[in-house]
Amino acid sequence: MAISSLPAAADSIPGMRGHDHTGITVPDVKAATAFFTDVIGCSHAMSFGPFSDDKGTFMQDVVNVNPRAVIDEISMVRCGYGSNIELFQYQSPDQAKTLPKNSDIGGHHIALYVDDIDKAAAYLKEKNVKTMQGPIPIKEGPAAGQSILYFFAPWGLQMELISYPKGMAYEKDAKSVLWSTTEPMK
């Protein structure tokens, strides 16, 4: 039996309410914060740091990085009605500087819901943000009703615009629906 065909476990982390933030390591936290606030439209909530341990293993024990790693600064931004994004600027003797592709294990992207994907795509192009092909409307299958457009932050982080103003096809018969910025309590 494939793992994906197993029923969902009834157990849950006690008191779990939802996704609070996603942490992303960036090469320049001030430039990344400016991109998220000045171009994307998020609001900056706070910055703090640095954190390091020049003799012990605190960094390794707490966040599983090289014991000599330094977090220069952490900046927290909030994007619309969604969860928060935590931007880290690290220095570490073993730091990899190649971003993973979406197809790599550990690959990732941040998706932002927009009401009008065509207007949002035009805005990104006006701001000289590199975009991929699209927006692409999905017309078949469970995700029918959504449109997507991938784009890149200046340092190469993959991001996505997504919109499904009339919902998606799977919702008609779903016992559980995906969380949405337009109806967060649904």
N, C-alpha and C positions, 0 to 999 in steps of 0.2 A: 504494500500500500504506500503510495506517495505521501510524503509529509504534508503537502499542501491539501490533501483530501481529508486530513484529520479534523474533527470538529474543534472549534475554539475552546480553550480551557475555561472553566467557570471561575478559576481563581483570578484575583486581581490584587495589585498592590493596595494595601489598606489606605483609604482616603484619597486615592488618585483621582484628580479632577480633569487633567488634560495636559496638553503640551505647553510648557512655559516658554522655552526658548531653544534655539539652535545655536551652537557655538561654532564659529568659523575663524580659523587662523588666517591672518592677512599680512602682507609684507609691510604695510604702513598703516597703522590704525587711524591716524588723523585723516589721511587721504581716503581710507575706506569709509570712515564716519561721514566725511564730506560727500562722498558719492551717495551713500544711503540717505542722507538728509537733503542735499541740494539737487540731486537728480531723481532719485526714486521717490522722495517725499516722506520718508520716515521721520520720526522725531527722536532727537537725542535725549535720553533720560539721565544717564550718568556715565562717568568714567572713573576708574580707580586702578591702583597698582603703583609701583611694581611689586612683584612677588618673586622671591628666590630663596635658596638655601645654599650658601657657599661651602658648607661643611658636611651637612647631613643628607638624608634621603627624602626629605619632605616632598619635593616635587615629584619624585618617582612614586612615593607612597600614596599621594593624593590624586594626581592626574596622569600617572603612568608615562611620564616623559623622562628624559635624561636627568639624573640628579642635579646637574649643573645648569639645567635650562632656567631661563629667566623669562617671566612674563613682564614685558616692559609696561604694558597698559592694557586694560580691558575697557571697552566702550559698549554700552547697551543702547540699542535703538528699538523703537516700536514702530511697526508698519501698519497703519490703518487700524482695522478691527482684528488683525491677526495677532499671533504670538510675537515674542520678542526675538531679536537677533543679537547675539553676543559676539563682538569682534575682539579677537586676541592678537596682540603682537608679541611673538616669542623670539628669543635668541636661544639657540641650543647647538652644542658641538656636533650633533648628529642630525641636524634639521635637513629634511628633504625639501627641495624647492620646486619640484615638478608637481603640478596639479594633476590629480587623477581625472581620467575621462569618466563619463557616466557609466561606461561599460566595465570599468575597473572595480574590483572589490574595494569598498570604501568610497567609491565614486558617489557624488551627491550633486544636488542643485537646490536652489531655493525658488519656490513657485509663489508668485504674487497674483491674487485674484484681482481682476479689473472688470468694470462694468461694460466697457466698450473696447474690445481688443484692437480694433482698427485705429481708433484715436490714440490708444496707448502705444501702438507700434509706430505711428507717425511721430509721436512725441519723442520716443527713443531715438529715432532716426534724426530728428532735429537736434538732439543733444549729442550726435555723433557716437552713439552707443552701438557697438557691433552686434548685429542680430543675425540669426540663421534664417533659413527659408520660412516663410509664413507671413501672417498668421495662417494656420492650417485648421480648417473646420473638420471635426470628426463627424462622419455621417452614418457610420454603421457600428454595430456592437454595443456593449454596455456603456461605453463612454460617449456614444452619439449625443450631440448637443453641446459639446465643449469645443472650444477653439484654443490653440496653443501657439506660442512663439517663444523659442529659446533665444537668449541673449547673454552677453558677457559683461561682467564688471571690468574696470580697466586693468586689473591684475590677473584676469582670466577666470574668475569664479563663474561657473555656469549658473544661469538663472532662467526663469521661465515666467511668461505671462500666461494666465489661463482665465477663461471666461466661459460660463454656462448659464446665461441669464434665464433660460427656460428650463433649467435642470438637465439631467442626463437620463438616457434611456433606462439604465438599471434601476432607477428610483421607483418606477411603476410597481415592481413586484418585490422590492427589497424589504427585508426585515430590519435592516440597519442601514442608514445612509451615512455618507461621508460628512464630516464637519464642514461647514461653509461659512465664509465671512458674511454672507448676505442673510443667513438664518442660523446664527450660532447656537441657538437653544434647540433646534430641530432634532 
